[in-house]
Amino acid sequence: MSFPTALRIAAQVRDGDVSARAVAEQTLARITAANPALNAFTAVFDAGALAAADRVDADRAAGRPLGPLAGVPFAVKNLFDVEGLTTLAGSKIRRGAAPATADATLIARLKAAGAVLVGALNMDEFAYGFSTENAHDGPTHNPHDLSRIAGGSSGGSAAAVAAGLVPLTLGSDTNGSIRVPASLCGVYGLKPTLGRLSRQGVYPFVHSLDHAGLFARTVDDLAAAYDAMQGSDAADALCDRAAEPVAARLRAVADGPLRVGVLGGWFTQGAFPEALAALAEVAGALDACPVDLPGAATARAAAFALTAYEGARLHAADLRARPLDFDPAVRDRLLAGALLPDAVAEAAHRYRPLFRDAVAALFRDVDILLAPATPCPAPGIGQATMTMGGEEVSVRKTLGAYTQPISYVGLPVVAAPLNRPGQLPIGVQIIAPAWREDLALGAALRLERAGVVAAHPPGGF
Amino acid sequence: MSSRDLETFLATPDAAIAAYGQARAEAVGLALPATVQAGVFDNLALLRTQTALVAAALAAPLATGADGGPTPPFRP
């Protein structure tokens, strides 16, 4: 079986083949049935979703124009502000915070396109992790194997899409928090260029590195939702660029010439055979040539240190007042970050333009770079360590080893799932130059049409 | 904060990372509960290793630039 895509749902609603209310009711029923096993949702907005769906149906009945995502259910990582609800950001500490007074910009834009918000999704506390084994809300289970992690920190967002509960979710990516769970759950993830999508109303983690992005099961859905959310936002100083819609020209990009490089060195060091095989298959399909990116290990190290430093400063008051209320896995890392001298952050910032320019030099010869999204398929829930390159390393800290250098310099990436039905998913990063999301999405579409990448429904859902 | 602070941090051996961490906690007014200290210091040691990579790559700029004013805003 296959799950309906966002664009298919929107077309059916627009054509009157199905009502938005019926779609919402089916979605809510699927969540009720599946979420106890998955633990992807931390809140479900039954009444609000049905009311929003009724408004779409009323607009259609009245002959008013419908948005491009009319009636499409979506859900958001629980660090997005939802009007009237407390923004948890996966924490215990924020459970007593005042409710948000307005929706985050990206939620408002999806709603304006007709999409229907149905719930909020599990995550690593304060987005600091790659596993979504949340000490307060419990772990999110991977729909392809419930004994395994979904990845993180946007694990609920990836699992909800993978299990077919919704066709579209929002997440955030500071060091890999969209690309890692997309890889482990077998769905598409888009982390746009830093500053492309507004972060207004998204609970921050590391201001210098935070991106907002999305998950879907097809490239067309990813592009349509991305287009609906683009555009400058005065409430986010980084988001000052006019919208550059991609969906209408995606086929032309996919059919056009693409020069592709496949990253070696750091980006294959310690990778499991599944990750290397996925990379080789995608590289072969795109006639990629090997390229090396000097400085990737340093970029990852800089992102690692900057994350601890900035994250700790953001949470300084709570680290002083109530450190034991943090998720233990997050607390120890934040407290260590609080002890770092300021010069650590200065160094991490100073290396950033150097690495950006090194990547830009590669993009003089290629349009796209490929790298594994994760070193391995999903580890087990509760698995603390894994062996990488002969060394025992922390799962939580290492799953983003190949994603961190790329987000450090803010490049757009599509994480695309290799087409391997019946096996644990694994994804590949399709990396484009800054502001060229169209190239990453076009390459992903070419691969999807060739059957090289695909999001498969897991058994049992 | 100066490049001397960075040099001190990077020069701290594993055996002294706990003492360094305690001193830093006092300096920044942070009380570290006894039950979390081992985990915190493990993470601090890892951060020192990562920072050393960055510092090595920036050896020349750091010598002249760590105290040289704010880094300009980054654009991708």
Interface residues (C-beta under 8 A of the other chain):
Chain A: T193 L194 G195 S208 G295 A297 T298 A301 A302 F304 A305 A308 L319 R320 P323 L324 P328 R331 D332 R333 L335 A336 G337 A338 L339 L340 P341 D342 A343 V344 E346 A347 A348 H349 R350 Y351 R352 P353 L354 R356 K397 V409 G410 L411 A434 W435
Chain B: M1 S2 S3 D5 L6 T8 F9 G21 R24 A25 V28 G29 L30 A31 L32 P33 T35 V36 G39 V40 F41 D42 N43 L44 L46 L47 T49 Q50 T51 L53 V54 A55 A56 A57 L58 P61 L62 G65 A66 T71 F74 R75 P76
